[in-house]
Amino acid sequence: MRDTSGSLWSLIVPVKPLHRAKTRLAPVAGDALRPSLALAFAEDTVSAALACPAVREVTVVTDDPLAARRLALLGAAVVPDAPGRGLNAALAHGAREVRAAAPAAPVAALSADLPALRPAELARVLGAAAAHARSFLADAARVGTTLLAAAPGAELAPAFEGASRARHRASGAAELTPADVESVRRDVDTGEDLRAALALGVGRHTAAGVPFLPL
């Protein structure tokens, strides 16, 4: 068991081009509002992550120019998705970029669609992750993953998308089970997910767009 409790975390947040983001929200948001809603989710996620006392920095991996500008204004570092080979390649690239500057950094990949994210709950998850070389948090459905963490010296080795909970467990990553961290599990892909996030309480960017949706 490792202990990185004295270290602050570097988070990597992937944001795909907004015109291709959150297609399963189309029945609720339509193609007109869907990109702006995806950006709002990312803005609230990054804002909450930067406010977390366990976080040193947030690096966004994206090729979307609008997302890059808006998230940089919040204080995130932005790197392009140089591999251009999907989510896991983007996250691995982000981890390499972070560790090129800070080789001993503990790193964690965080989903960009956590509009209800609470800094204190994220801190609890990262505190639990500090005891492991690699660890992950399952999403609210207990099928996917919203956070994957790697201590100094450990490769991130992301296996996101689809049934990623099973893949991360099979890879040897420890599953984290801290109490009262629902906001870190509540990613949003569908209208039902969005209603659940709203019940928790979303950030200001998402809240500004919700009145225009037929929820």
C-alpha positions in Angstrom: 0.0 0.0 0.0 1.2 3.5 -0.9 0.5 6.7 0.9 0.6 9.9 -1.1 -1.4 11.9 1.5 1.3 14.6 1.6 1.0 15.2 -2.2 -1.5 17.2 -4.1 -3.1 15.6 -7.2 -2.9 16.5 -10.8 -6.2 15.8 -12.5 -6.6 15.1 -16.2 -10.0 15.9 -17.7 -10.8 14.9 -21.3 -13.2 17.0 -23.4 -14.1 15.7 -26.8 -15.1 18.2 -29.6 -18.3 19.7 -28.5 -20.2 18.9 -31.6 -19.7 15.2 -31.0 -20.3 15.3 -27.2 -23.2 13.9 -25.3 -25.1 12.5 -28.2 -27.4 10.5 -25.8 -28.7 13.9 -24.5 -30.1 14.8 -27.9 -33.7 13.7 -27.0 -33.6 16.3 -24.2 -31.3 19.0 -25.4 -31.5 18.6 -29.2 -28.5 19.2 -31.4 -28.7 22.9 -30.9 -28.2 22.9 -27.1 -26.3 19.7 -26.7 -22.8 21.2 -27.3 -23.4 24.1 -24.9 -24.7 21.7 -22.3 -21.6 19.5 -22.7 -19.4 22.6 -22.2 -21.4 23.6 -19.1 -20.8 20.2 -17.6 -17.1 20.5 -18.2 -17.0 24.0 -16.8 -18.7 22.9 -13.6 -16.5 19.8 -13.3 -13.3 21.8 -13.7 -14.4 24.6 -11.4 -15.2 22.1 -8.6 -12.0 20.2 -9.2 -9.9 23.4 -9.0 -11.7 24.3 -5.7 -10.8 20.9 -4.2 -8.1 21.2 -1.5 -6.5 17.9 -2.6 -5.9 19.1 -6.1 -2.8 20.9 -7.3 -3.8 21.4 -11.0 -6.2 20.4 -13.6 -5.1 19.6 -17.1 -7.7 19.5 -19.8 -7.1 17.4 -23.0 -9.1 18.7 -25.9 -9.0 19.8 -29.5 -12.1 21.9 -29.2 -11.1 25.6 -29.4 -14.1 26.9 -27.5 -13.7 24.4 -24.7 -10.0 25.1 -24.5 -10.6 28.9 -24.2 -13.4 28.6 -21.6 -11.7 26.0 -19.4 -8.4 27.9 -19.5 -10.2 31.0 -18.2 -11.3 28.9 -15.2 -7.6 28.2 -14.4 -7.1 24.8 -16.1 -4.0 24.0 -18.2 -5.0 22.8 -21.7 -3.1 20.4 -23.9 -4.2 19.3 -27.4 -5.3 15.7 -28.0 -2.2 14.9 -30.0 -2.8 11.2 -30.3 -6.3 11.7 -31.7 -7.2 8.1 -31.0 -10.0 8.4 -28.6 -10.6 8.8 -24.8 -8.0 6.4 -23.4 -5.2 7.6 -25.6 -6.0 11.2 -24.7 -5.9 10.4 -21.0 -2.6 8.6 -21.3 -1.2 11.5 -23.3 -2.4 13.9 -20.6 -0.7 11.9 -17.9 2.6 11.9 -19.8 2.4 15.7 -20.3 1.8 16.2 -16.5 4.6 13.9 -15.5 7.0 15.4 -18.0 6.8 18.5 -15.8 6.3 16.8 -12.5 7.6 13.2 -12.6 6.5 12.4 -9.0 3.0 13.7 -9.4 0.1 11.5 -8.4 -2.4 11.8 -11.3 -6.0 11.0 -11.7 -8.3 11.0 -14.7 -11.7 12.6 -14.0 -14.8 12.5 -16.2 -15.8 15.9 -17.7 -19.5 15.3 -17.2 -19.9 15.7 -13.4 -21.9 18.9 -13.1 -22.9 18.2 -9.5 -19.3 17.7 -8.4 -18.5 18.8 -4.8 -14.9 19.7 -3.9 -15.2 18.0 -0.5 -16.5 14.8 -1.9 -13.7 14.7 -4.5 -11.2 15.3 -1.7 -12.6 12.2 0.1 -12.2 10.1 -3.1 -8.6 11.3 -3.6 -7.8 10.7 0.0 -8.9 7.1 -0.3 -6.9 6.8 -3.6 -3.7 7.8 -1.8 -3.5 4.3 -0.2 -3.2 2.5 -3.5 -0.8 2.4 -6.5 -3.8 2.5 -8.9 -7.5 2.9 -8.0 -10.8 3.9 -9.4 -14.3 5.0 -8.5 -17.3 3.5 -10.3 -20.1 5.6 -11.6 -23.5 5.8 -10.1 -24.7 2.8 -12.3 -21.7 0.8 -11.0 -20.9 -0.1 -14.6 -18.5 2.7 -15.8 -15.8 4.7 -14.1 -15.7 8.4 -13.2 -12.2 8.6 -11.7 -9.0 6.6 -12.2 -6.0 7.4 -10.0 -2.3 6.5 -10.2 0.3 7.2 -7.4 3.8 8.3 -8.2 5.6 5.6 -10.1 2.4 3.9 -11.3 1.1 4.2 -14.9 -2.4 5.5 -15.2 -3.3 2.8 -17.8 -6.9 4.1 -18.5 -9.6 1.7 -19.8 -12.6 4.0 -19.9 -15.8 3.7 -21.9 -18.6 1.2 -21.6 -18.2 -1.4 -18.8 -14.9 0.1 -17.6 -15.5 -0.8 -14.0 -14.9 -4.4 -14.8 -11.9 -3.6 -16.9 -10.3 -1.4 -14.3 -10.8 -4.1 -11.7 -9.3 -6.7 -14.0 -6.3 -4.5 -14.5 -5.5 -4.7 -10.8 -6.8 -1.2 -9.8 -8.4 -1.1 -6.4 -12.0 -0.1 -6.3 -12.7 2.8 -4.0 -15.8 2.7 -1.8 -15.8 5.9 0.3 -19.1 7.0 1.7 -21.0 10.1 0.7 -19.4 10.8 -2.6 -22.4 10.6 -4.9 -21.5 13.8 -6.7 -18.2 12.2 -7.9 -20.1 9.2 -9.2 -22.9 11.1 -11.0 -21.8 11.5 -14.6 -24.4 12.6 -17.1 -25.1 10.9 -20.4 -28.9 10.8 -20.5 -31.9 12.9 -19.5 -32.5 10.6 -16.5 -28.8 11.2 -15.4 -29.3 14.9 -15.7 -32.4 14.9 -13.6 -30.5 12.9 -10.9 -27.6 15.5 -11.1 -30.1 18.3 -10.7 -31.5 16.6 -7.6 -28.0 16.7 -6.1 -27.5 20.3 -7.1 -25.5 21.3 -10.2 -22.9 24.1 -10.7 -23.8 27.5 -12.1 -22.9 26.8 -15.7 -25.2 23.8 -16.0 -27.9 25.6 -13.9 -27.9 28.5 -16.5 -28.7 26.1 -19.3 -31.2 23.8 -17.7 -34.3 26.2 -17.8 -34.2 25.9 -21.6 -34.6 22.1 -21.5 -37.8 20.0 -21.4 -37.1 18.2 -18.2 
